[in-house]
Amino acid sequence: MPGYNRHRIFNYIIFFAIVFVLYYKNIFSFTPGMLLAIGLGFYIGTEFLTPDLDTNSTAYKRWGRLKILMLPYKWLFTHRKSSHDILYGAIVRILYISVIILGFYYLIFKSLPQELDLSPVYGIIFLFGIISANALHVILDKIM
Ligand SMILES: [Zn+2]
């Protein structure tokens, strides 16, 4: 089973290789905003919202004091079962953290955000970054 750092190295090598090939082969040209959105999503997906939040992993411990927020997730999901589904696992984690963020937002502002001043394209690219990082994690788990 690959460890936390092996997952990180694998993810970043694949990410940079794909971005490099897409850019230099003129297959896809990223605007700086798109690159930032996918890079941020990929970083969060690699470092914090990984499939290994379902166990007492380094990724789980990286949450520091906030790891208490991930405790229900850890209790709900058996290690390497549905949390390690290539698509479903990432979507569940995104929904899980979204509910927590919206909950805190509601506690602070006593209402939910009405609209985001962010282009939906960047939001989709950001989510794609998280989902891609999770997919690479699952792929490495399956091949090693
Ligand atoms: Zn894993």
Backbone and ligand atoms as CSV (ligand in chain L), in Angstrom:
chain,resi,resn,atom,element,x,y,z
A,1,MET,N,N,0.847,-1.191,0.000
A,1,MET,CA,C,0.000,0.000,0.000
A,1,MET,C,C,0.885,1.244,0.000
A,2,PRO,N,N,0.727,2.105,-1.005
A,2,PRO,CA,C,1.567,3.312,-1.060
A,2,PRO,C,C,1.263,4.252,0.095
A,3,GLY,N,N,2.299,4.881,0.621
A,3,GLY,CA,C,2.143,5.812,1.725
A,3,GLY,C,C,1.746,7.200,1.232
A,4,TYR,N,N,1.558,8.074,2.196
A,4,TYR,CA,C,1.109,9.437,1.914
A,4,TYR,C,C,2.047,10.160,0.936
A,5,ASN,N,N,3.349,10.105,1.196
A,5,ASN,CA,C,4.288,10.824,0.329
A,5,ASN,C,C,4.376,10.215,-1.060
A,6,ARG,N,N,4.260,8.904,-1.160
A,6,ARG,CA,C,4.286,8.280,-2.484
A,6,ARG,C,C,3.068,8.733,-3.298
A,7,HIS,N,N,1.915,8.834,-2.631
A,7,HIS,CA,C,0.715,9.339,-3.307
A,7,HIS,C,C,0.936,10.773,-3.792
A,8,ARG,N,N,1.521,11.585,-2.936
A,8,ARG,CA,C,1.739,12.998,-3.287
A,8,ARG,C,C,2.681,13.114,-4.479
A,9,ILE,N,N,3.802,12.404,-4.417
A,9,ILE,CA,C,4.790,12.475,-5.502
A,9,ILE,C,C,4.172,11.987,-6.813
A,10,PHE,N,N,3.483,10.851,-6.742
A,10,PHE,CA,C,2.818,10.303,-7.937
A,10,PHE,C,C,1.835,11.322,-8.515
A,11,ASN,N,N,0.982,11.878,-7.648
A,11,ASN,CA,C,-0.022,12.845,-8.114
A,11,ASN,C,C,0.629,14.045,-8.788
A,12,TYR,N,N,1.632,14.647,-8.144
A,12,TYR,CA,C,2.220,15.870,-8.700
A,12,TYR,C,C,2.994,15.593,-9.990
A,13,ILE,N,N,3.671,14.461,-10.067
A,13,ILE,CA,C,4.388,14.130,-11.316
A,13,ILE,C,C,3.389,13.996,-12.461
A,14,ILE,N,N,2.317,13.245,-12.243
A,14,ILE,CA,C,1.308,13.058,-13.294
A,14,ILE,C,C,0.650,14.391,-13.645
A,15,PHE,N,N,0.312,15.180,-12.630
A,15,PHE,CA,C,-0.342,16.472,-12.864
A,15,PHE,C,C,0.536,17.389,-13.718
A,16,PHE,N,N,1.791,17.549,-13.304
A,16,PHE,CA,C,2.679,18.453,-14.048
A,16,PHE,C,C,2.977,17.907,-15.445
A,17,ALA,N,N,3.099,16.602,-15.580
A,17,ALA,CA,C,3.345,16.016,-16.904
A,17,ALA,C,C,2.158,16.286,-17.836
A,18,ILE,N,N,0.938,16.103,-17.348
A,18,ILE,CA,C,-0.251,16.328,-18.187
A,18,ILE,C,C,-0.381,17.807,-18.553
A,19,VAL,N,N,-0.205,18.689,-17.584
A,19,VAL,CA,C,-0.303,20.132,-17.865
A,19,VAL,C,C,0.786,20.538,-18.864
A,20,PHE,N,N,1.995,20.012,-18.677
A,20,PHE,CA,C,3.116,20.321,-19.566
A,20,PHE,C,C,2.800,19.872,-21.002
A,21,VAL,N,N,2.337,18.634,-21.152
A,21,VAL,CA,C,2.029,18.098,-22.486
A,21,VAL,C,C,0.882,18.878,-23.129
A,22,LEU,N,N,-0.182,19.141,-22.367
A,22,LEU,CA,C,-1.325,19.888,-22.916
A,22,LEU,C,C,-0.900,21.273,-23.387
A,23,TYR,N,N,-0.030,21.919,-22.613
A,23,TYR,CA,C,0.385,23.280,-22.937
A,23,TYR,C,C,1.374,23.306,-24.104
A,24,TYR,N,N,2.409,22.500,-24.040
A,24,TYR,CA,C,3.464,22.567,-25.063
A,24,TYR,C,C,3.098,21.892,-26.374
A,25,LYS,N,N,2.123,21.015,-26.359
A,25,LYS,CA,C,1.632,20.413,-27.608
A,25,LYS,C,C,0.440,21.191,-28.160
A,26,ASN,N,N,0.127,22.322,-27.534
A,26,ASN,CA,C,-0.997,23.175,-27.934
A,26,ASN,C,C,-2.322,22.421,-27.992
A,27,ILE,N,N,-2.488,21.434,-27.137
A,27,ILE,CA,C,-3.744,20.688,-27.071
A,27,ILE,C,C,-4.774,21.513,-26.310
A,28,PHE,N,N,-4.320,22.179,-25.258
A,28,PHE,CA,C,-5.210,23.003,-24.446
A,28,PHE,C,C,-4.380,24.126,-23.837
A,29,SER,N,N,-4.860,25.354,-23.983
A,29,SER,CA,C,-4.121,26.448,-23.357
A,29,SER,C,C,-4.902,26.962,-22.156
A,30,PHE,N,N,-4.253,26.908,-21.026
A,30,PHE,CA,C,-4.861,27.343,-19.781
A,30,PHE,C,C,-4.696,28.848,-19.633
A,31,THR,N,N,-5.759,29.520,-19.190
A,31,THR,CA,C,-5.596,30.902,-18.755
A,31,THR,C,C,-4.999,30.821,-17.353
A,32,PRO,N,N,-4.393,31.895,-16.876
A,32,PRO,CA,C,-3.848,31.844,-15.510
A,32,PRO,C,C,-4.922,31.485,-14.479
A,33,GLY,N,N,-6.151,31.984,-14.657
A,33,GLY,CA,C,-7.239,31.667,-13.723
A,33,GLY,C,C,-7.592,30.192,-13.744
A,34,MET,N,N,-7.630,29.593,-14.928
A,34,MET,CA,C,-7.928,28.163,-15.047
A,34,MET,C,C,-6.834,27.330,-14.392
A,35,LEU,N,N,-5.591,27.722,-14.628
A,35,LEU,CA,C,-4.464,27.002,-14.048
A,35,LEU,C,C,-4.498,27.091,-12.522
A,36,LEU,N,N,-4.836,28.272,-12.027
A,36,LEU,CA,C,-4.949,28.456,-10.577
A,36,LEU,C,C,-6.083,27.590,-10.016
A,37,ALA,N,N,-7.237,27.590,-10.701
A,37,ALA,CA,C,-8.393,26.817,-10.216
A,37,ALA,C,C,-8.087,25.321,-10.194
A,38,ILE,N,N,-7.537,24.797,-11.274
A,38,ILE,CA,C,-7.265,23.346,-11.294
A,38,ILE,C,C,-6.108,23.001,-10.357
A,39,GLY,N,N,-5.101,23.883,-10.283
A,39,GLY,CA,C,-3.967,23.642,-9.387
A,39,GLY,C,C,-4.405,23.628,-7.930
A,40,LEU,N,N,-5.271,24.572,-7.565
A,40,LEU,CA,C,-5.765,24.637,-6.184
A,40,LEU,C,C,-6.628,23.414,-5.860
A,41,GLY,N,N,-7.515,23.062,-6.771
A,41,GLY,CA,C,-8.350,21.875,-6.569
A,41,GLY,C,C,-7.500,20.619,-6.452
A,42,PHE,N,N,-6.512,20.508,-7.326
A,42,PHE,CA,C,-5.641,19.336,-7.311
A,42,PHE,C,C,-4.835,19.279,-6.007
A,43,TYR,N,N,-4.343,20.421,-5.563
A,43,TYR,CA,C,-3.582,20.496,-4.309
A,43,TYR,C,C,-4.462,20.050,-3.127
A,44,ILE,N,N,-5.667,20.593,-3.046
A,44,ILE,CA,C,-6.574,20.233,-1.950
A,44,ILE,C,C,-6.953,18.753,-2.033
A,45,GLY,N,N,-7.176,18.273,-3.252
A,45,GLY,CA,C,-7.517,16.860,-3.440
A,45,GLY,C,C,-6.367,15.934,-3.092
A,46,THR,N,N,-5.147,16.394,-3.290
A,46,THR,CA,C,-3.967,15.575,-2.993
A,46,THR,C,C,-3.592,15.637,-1.513
A,47,GLU,N,N,-3.675,16.813,-0.928
A,47,GLU,CA,C,-3.166,17.004,0.433
A,47,GLU,C,C,-4.215,16.812,1.530
A,48,PHE,N,N,-5.462,17.182,1.255
A,48,PHE,CA,C,-6.452,17.228,2.341
A,48,PHE,C,C,-7.689,16.357,2.127
A,49,LEU,N,N,-8.232,16.331,0.940
A,49,LEU,CA,C,-9.468,15.556,0.714
A,49,LEU,C,C,-9.156,14.232,0.041
A,50,THR,N,N,-8.215,13.506,0.574
A,50,THR,CA,C,-7.791,12.260,-0.058
A,50,THR,C,C,-8.701,11.100,0.367
A,51,PRO,N,N,-8.724,10.037,-0.409
A,51,PRO,CA,C,-9.512,8.853,-0.029
A,51,PRO,C,C,-9.079,8.275,1.321
A,52,ASP,N,N,-7.844,8.500,1.744
A,52,ASP,CA,C,-7.351,7.917,2.992
A,52,ASP,C,C,-7.836,8.649,4.246
A,53,LEU,N,N,-8.784,9.570,4.096
A,53,LEU,CA,C,-9.397,10.176,5.281
A,53,LEU,C,C,-10.275,9.164,6.015
A,54,ASP,N,N,-10.449,7.992,5.408
A,54,ASP,CA,C,-11.263,6.947,6.025
A,54,ASP,C,C,-10.480,6.124,7.046
A,55,THR,N,N,-9.226,6.503,7.303
A,55,THR,CA,C,-8.410,5.769,8.269
A,55,THR,C,C,-7.509,6.755,9.016
A,56,ASN,N,N,-6.767,6.264,9.984
A,56,ASN,CA,C,-5.901,7.131,10.787
A,56,ASN,C,C,-4.617,7.452,10.018
A,57,SER,N,N,-4.754,8.008,8.843
A,57,SER,CA,C,-3.640,8.229,7.918
A,57,SER,C,C,-2.938,9.561,8.186
A,58,THR,N,N,-1.824,9.771,7.493
A,58,THR,CA,C,-1.115,11.048,7.573
A,58,THR,C,C,-2.010,12.165,7.058
A,59,ALA,N,N,-2.776,11.885,5.998
A,59,ALA,CA,C,-3.689,12.893,5.445
A,59,ALA,C,C,-4.712,13.312,6.502
A,60,TYR,N,N,-5.212,12.340,7.241
A,60,TYR,CA,C,-6.179,12.633,8.312
A,60,TYR,C,C,-5.523,13.481,9.397
A,61,LYS,N,N,-4.280,13.122,9.783
A,61,LYS,CA,C,-3.576,13.853,10.838
A,61,LYS,C,C,-3.201,15.263,10.391
A,62,ARG,N,N,-3.026,15.456,9.075
A,62,ARG,CA,C,-2.665,16.788,8.560
A,62,ARG,C,C,-3.735,17.833,8.833
A,63,TRP,N,N,-4.939,17.384,9.136
A,63,TRP,CA,C,-6.007,18.332,9.439
A,63,TRP,C,C,-5.796,18.992,10.802
A,64,GLY,N,N,-4.811,18.485,11.559
A,64,GLY,CA,C,-4.508,19.077,12.871
A,64,GLY,C,C,-5.725,19.033,13.780
A,65,ARG,N,N,-6.006,20.135,14.434
A,65,ARG,CA,C,-7.150,20.190,15.353
A,65,ARG,C,C,-8.480,20.071,14.612
A,66,LEU,N,N,-8.470,20.418,13.341
A,66,LEU,CA,C,-9.705,20.325,12.545
A,66,LEU,C,C,-10.041,18.890,12.167
A,67,LYS,N,N,-9.157,17.948,12.507
A,67,LYS,CA,C,-9.433,16.558,12.130
A,67,LYS,C,C,-10.686,16.032,12.818
A,68,ILE,N,N,-11.111,16.686,13.881
A,68,ILE,CA,C,-12.363,16.288,14.541
A,68,ILE,C,C,-13.538,16.393,13.555
A,69,LEU,N,N,-13.403,17.314,12.580
A,69,LEU,CA,C,-14.450,17.461,11.563
A,69,LEU,C,C,-14.518,16.238,10.660
A,70,MET,N,N,-13.405,15.532,10.542
A,70,MET,CA,C,-13.341,14.367,9.665
A,70,MET,C,C,-13.679,13.067,10.384
A,71,LEU,N,N,-13.860,13.146,11.692
A,71,LEU,CA,C,-14.160,11.949,12.477
A,71,LEU,C,C,-15.432,11.226,12.005
A,72,PRO,N,N,-16.548,11.953,11.809
A,72,PRO,CA,C,-17.748,11.241,11.311
A,72,PRO,C,C,-17.495,10.560,9.967
A,73,TYR,N,N,-16.715,11.208,9.113
A,73,TYR,CA,C,-16.390,10.605,7.811
A,73,TYR,C,C,-15.640,9.287,8.027
A,74,LYS,N,N,-14.658,9.338,8.925
A,74,LYS,CA,C,-13.849,8.148,9.214
A,74,LYS,C,C,-14.709,7.023,9.778
A,75,TRP,N,N,-15.682,7.379,10.593
A,75,TRP,CA,C,-16.559,6.361,11.184
A,75,TRP,C,C,-17.499,5.771,10.136
A,76,LEU,N,N,-17.941,6.628,9.222
A,76,LEU,CA,C,-18.936,6.187,8.237
A,76,LEU,C,C,-18.357,5.283,7.151
A,77,PHE,N,N,-17.102,5.512,6.791
A,77,PHE,CA,C,-16.559,4.804,5.634
A,77,PHE,C,C,-15.460,3.830,6.041
A,78,THR,N,N,-15.618,2.615,5.602
A,78,THR,CA,C,-14.621,1.581,5.856
A,78,THR,C,C,-13.428,1.835,4.943
A,79,HIS,N,N,-12.223,1.627,5.490
A,79,HIS,CA,C,-11.027,1.916,4.715
A,79,HIS,C,C,-10.988,1.126,3.416
A,80,ARG,N,N,-10.703,1.847,2.339
A,80,ARG,CA,C,-10.541,1.291,0.988
A,80,ARG,C,C,-11.809,0.667,0.406
A,81,LYS,N,N,-12.966,1.046,0.923
A,81,LYS,CA,C,-14.220,0.562,0.313
A,81,LYS,C,C,-14.770,1.686,-0.558
A,82,SER,N,N,-15.973,2.178,-0.272
A,82,SER,CA,C,-16.598,3.166,-1.154
A,82,SER,C,C,-15.825,4.488,-1.212
A,83,SER,N,N,-15.075,4.815,-0.155
A,83,SER,CA,C,-14.288,6.050,-0.187
A,83,SER,C,C,-13.206,5.985,-1.267
A,84,HIS,N,N,-12.839,4.783,-1.660
A,84,HIS,CA,C,-11.819,4.615,-2.695
A,84,HIS,C,C,-12.424,4.328,-4.064
A,85,ASP,N,N,-13.708,4.675,-4.229
A,85,ASP,CA,C,-14.312,4.603,-5.561
A,85,ASP,C,C,-13.768,5.783,-6.368
A,86,ILE,N,N,-13.462,5.542,-7.629
A,86,ILE,CA,C,-12.726,6.535,-8.419
A,86,ILE,C,C,-13.507,7.841,-8.605
A,87,LEU,N,N,-14.830,7.802,-8.638
A,87,LEU,CA,C,-15.625,9.024,-8.796
A,87,LEU,C,C,-16.495,9.290,-7.577
A,88,TYR,N,N,-17.238,8.287,-7.154
A,88,TYR,CA,C,-18.177,8.419,-6.036
A,88,TYR,C,C,-17.468,8.913,-4.761
A,89,GLY,N,N,-16.299,8.377,-4.461
A,89,GLY,CA,C,-15.574,8.748,-3.247
A,89,GLY,C,C,-15.271,10.229,-3.203
A,90,ALA,N,N,-14.778,10.775,-4.321
A,90,ALA,CA,C,-14.435,12.203,-4.368
A,90,ALA,C,C,-15.680,13.058,-4.223
A,91,ILE,N,N,-16.766,12.668,-4.888
A,91,ILE,CA,C,-18.005,13.453,-4.823
A,91,ILE,C,C,-18.552,13.465,-3.397
A,92,VAL,N,N,-18.512,12.326,-2.718
A,92,VAL,CA,C,-18.988,12.264,-1.328
A,92,VAL,C,C,-18.133,13.179,-0.438
A,93,ARG,N,N,-16.811,13.152,-0.619
A,93,ARG,CA,C,-15.933,14.015,0.202
A,93,ARG,C,C,-16.190,15.491,-0.087
A,94,ILE,N,N,-16.411,15.835,-1.349
A,94,ILE,CA,C,-16.697,17.231,-1.699
A,94,ILE,C,C,-18.020,17.664,-1.049
A,95,LEU,N,N,-19.036,16.804,-1.119
A,95,LEU,CA,C,-20.325,17.136,-0.486
A,95,LEU,C,C,-20.164,17.239,1.030
A,96,TYR,N,N,-19.408,16.317,1.608
A,96,TYR,CA,C,-19.188,16.294,3.051
A,96,TYR,C,C,-18.542,17.604,3.523
A,97,ILE,N,N,-17.457,18.011,2.867
A,97,ILE,CA,C,-16.762,19.236,3.285
A,97,ILE,C,C,-17.599,20.474,2.961
A,98,SER,N,N,-18.398,20.412,1.887
A,98,SER,CA,C,-19.274,21.545,1.544
A,98,SER,C,C,-20.320,21.766,2.626
A,99,VAL,N,N,-20.889,20.680,3.146
A,99,VAL,CA,C,-21.887,20.805,4.216
A,99,VAL,C,C,-21.237,21.438,5.455
A,100,ILE,N,N,-20.016,21.019,5.764
A,100,ILE,CA,C,-19.314,21.584,6.934
A,100,ILE,C,C,-19.045,23.076,6.722
A,101,ILE,N,N,-18.524,23.429,5.550
A,101,ILE,CA,C,-18.213,24.844,5.264
A,101,ILE,C,C,-19.495,25.683,5.306
A,102,LEU,N,N,-20.558,25.189,4.687
A,102,LEU,CA,C,-21.826,25.933,4.698
A,102,LEU,C,C,-22.390,26.031,6.118
A,103,GLY,N,N,-22.191,24.982,6.920
A,103,GLY,CA,C,-22.635,25.009,8.308
A,103,GLY,C,C,-21.935,26.105,9.095
A,104,PHE,N,N,-20.624,26.196,8.935
A,104,PHE,CA,C,-19.873,27.259,9.609
A,104,PHE,C,C,-20.281,28.623,9.074
A,105,TYR,N,N,-20.468,28.727,7.775
A,105,TYR,CA,C,-20.895,29.991,7.169
A,105,TYR,C,C,-22.224,30.426,7.785
A,106,TYR,N,N,-23.141,29.464,7.921
A,106,TYR,CA,C,-24.459,29.775,8.484
A,106,TYR,C,C,-24.341,30.203,9.946
A,107,LEU,N,N,-23.499,29.518,10.708
A,107,LEU,CA,C,-23.312,29.886,12.118
A,107,LEU,C,C,-22.752,31.300,12.259
A,108,ILE,N,N,-21.866,31.685,11.363
A,108,ILE,CA,C,-21.233,33.004,11.444
A,108,ILE,C,C,-22.164,34.100,10.925
A,109,PHE,N,N,-22.769,33.870,9.756
A,109,PHE,CA,C,-23.543,34.941,9.099
A,109,PHE,C,C,-25.056,34.792,9.245
A,110,LYS,N,N,-25.513,33.743,9.884
A,110,LYS,CA,C,-26.949,33.477,10.089
A,110,LYS,C,C,-27.741,33.405,8.788
A,111,SER,N,N,-27.084,33.124,7.707
A,111,SER,CA,C,-27.755,32.872,6.427
A,111,SER,C,C,-26.782,32.113,5.533
A,112,LEU,N,N,-27.306,31.547,4.483
A,112,LEU,CA,C,-26.441,30.853,3.531
A,112,LEU,C,C,-26.044,31.821,2.420
A,113,PRO,N,N,-24.899,31.594,1.763
A,113,PRO,CA,C,-24.491,32.508,0.686
A,113,PRO,C,C,-25.541,32.511,-0.427
A,114,GLN,N,N,-25.909,33.700,-0.882
A,114,GLN,CA,C,-26.937,33.817,-1.923
A,114,GLN,C,C,-26.367,33.526,-3.302
A,115,GLU,N,N,-25.191,34.053,-3.570
A,115,GLU,CA,C,-24.556,33.769,-4.856
A,115,GLU,C,C,-23.051,33.940,-4.728
A,116,LEU,N,N,-22.319,33.246,-5.563
A,116,LEU,CA,C,-20.871,33.377,-5.580
A,116,LEU,C,C,-20.469,34.332,-6.694
A,117,ASP,N,N,-19.513,35.206,-6.408
A,117,ASP,CA,C,-19.006,36.109,-7.434
A,117,ASP,C,C,-17.909,35.440,-8.237
A,118,LEU,N,N,-18.052,34.143,-8.442
A,118,LEU,CA,C,-17.024,33.380,-9.134
A,118,LEU,C,C,-17.667,32.728,-10.353
A,119,SER,N,N,-16.965,32.752,-11.457
A,119,SER,CA,C,-17.473,32.112,-12.670
A,119,SER,C,C,-17.676,30.627,-12.411
A,120,PRO,N,N,-18.828,30.063,-12.833
A,120,PRO,CA,C,-19.047,28.625,-12.618
A,120,PRO,C,C,-17.992,27.766,-13.313
A,121,VAL,N,N,-17.373,28.306,-14.363
A,121,VAL,CA,C,-16.325,27.552,-15.068
A,121,VAL,C,C,-15.161,27.264,-14.122
A,122,TYR,N,N,-14.754,28.264,-13.351
A,122,TYR,CA,C,-13.642,28.067,-12.421
A,122,TYR,C,C,-14.027,27.093,-11.311
A,123,GLY,N,N,-15.270,27.138,-10.882
A,123,GLY,CA,C,-15.749,26.193,-9.871
A,123,GLY,C,C,-15.691,24.762,-10.392
A,124,ILE,N,N,-16.113,24.575,-11.624
A,124,ILE,CA,C,-16.087,23.233,-12.222
A,124,ILE,C,C,-14.647,22.759,-12.399
A,125,ILE,N,N,-13.776,23.659,-12.845
A,125,ILE,CA,C,-12.361,23.301,-13.021
A,125,ILE,C,C,-11.738,22.942,-11.669
A,126,PHE,N,N,-12.090,23.718,-10.627
A,126,PHE,CA,C,-11.594,23.466,-9.273
A,126,PHE,C,C,-12.032,22.063,-8.806
A,127,LEU,N,N,-13.321,21.750,-8.990
A,127,LEU,CA,C,-13.832,20.426,-8.597
A,127,LEU,C,C,-13.167,19.326,-9.418
A,128,PHE,N,N,-12.942,19.595,-10.699
A,128,PHE,CA,C,-12.255,18.617,-11.549
A,128,PHE,C,C,-10.844,18.344,-11.006
A,129,GLY,N,N,-10.175,19.385,-10.482
A,129,GLY,CA,C,-8.851,19.208,-9.882
A,129,GLY,C,C,-8.905,18.262,-8.683
A,130,ILE,N,N,-9.918,18.436,-7.822
A,130,ILE,CA,C,-10.072,17.554,-6.652
A,130,ILE,C,C,-10.352,16.121,-7.108
A,131,ILE,N,N,-11.275,15.983,-8.048
A,131,ILE,CA,C,-11.667,14.645,-8.525
A,131,ILE,C,C,-10.484,13.952,-9.213
A,132,SER,N,N,-9.692,14.708,-9.985
A,132,SER,CA,C,-8.521,14.130,-10.661
A,132,SER,C,C,-7.497,13.627,-9.643
A,133,ALA,N,N,-7.237,14.430,-8.620
A,133,ALA,CA,C,-6.270,14.030,-7.592
A,133,ALA,C,C,-6.731,12.752,-6.901
A,134,ASN,N,N,-8.035,12.680,-6.599
A,134,ASN,CA,C,-8.590,11.481,-5.959
A,134,ASN,C,C,-8.508,10.276,-6.879
A,135,ALA,N,N,-8.777,10.479,-8.162
A,135,ALA,CA,C,-8.717,9.369,-9.123
A,135,ALA,C,C,-7.290,8.821,-9.198
A,136,LEU,N,N,-6.297,9.709,-9.211
A,136,LEU,CA,C,-4.902,9.257,-9.256
A,136,LEU,C,C,-4.547,8.475,-7.987
A,137,HIS,N,N,-5.070,8.916,-6.863
A,137,HIS,CA,C,-4.825,8.202,-5.603
A,137,HIS,C,C,-5.353,6.764,-5.714
A,138,VAL,N,N,-6.594,6.641,-6.191
A,138,VAL,CA,C,-7.236,5.312,-6.300
A,138,VAL,C,C,-6.472,4.443,-7.302
A,139,ILE,N,N,-6.049,5.033,-8.402
A,139,ILE,CA,C,-5.300,4.280,-9.417
A,139,ILE,C,C,-3.988,3.752,-8.819
A,140,LEU,N,N,-3.265,4.620,-8.096
A,140,LEU,CA,C,-2.004,4.161,-7.487
A,140,LEU,C,C,-2.251,3.071,-6.460
A,141,ASP,N,N,-3.327,3.209,-5.668
A,141,ASP,CA,C,-3.674,2.149,-4.710
A,141,ASP,C,C,-3.917,0.824,-5.413
A,142,LYS,N,N,-4.532,0.871,-6.588
A,142,LYS,CA,C,-4.879,-0.374,-7.297
A,142,LYS,C,C,-3.647,-1.009,-7.969
A,143,ILE,N,N,-2.693,-0.192,-8.421
A,143,ILE,CA,C,-1.547,-0.772,-9.133
A,143,ILE,C,C,-0.408,-1.150,-8.195
A,144,MET,N,N,-0.439,-0.703,-6.948
A,144,MET,CA,C,0.665,-1.044,-6.024
A,144,MET,C,C,0.209,-1.972,-4.920
L,1,ZN,ZN,ZN,-5.735,5.007,-0.383
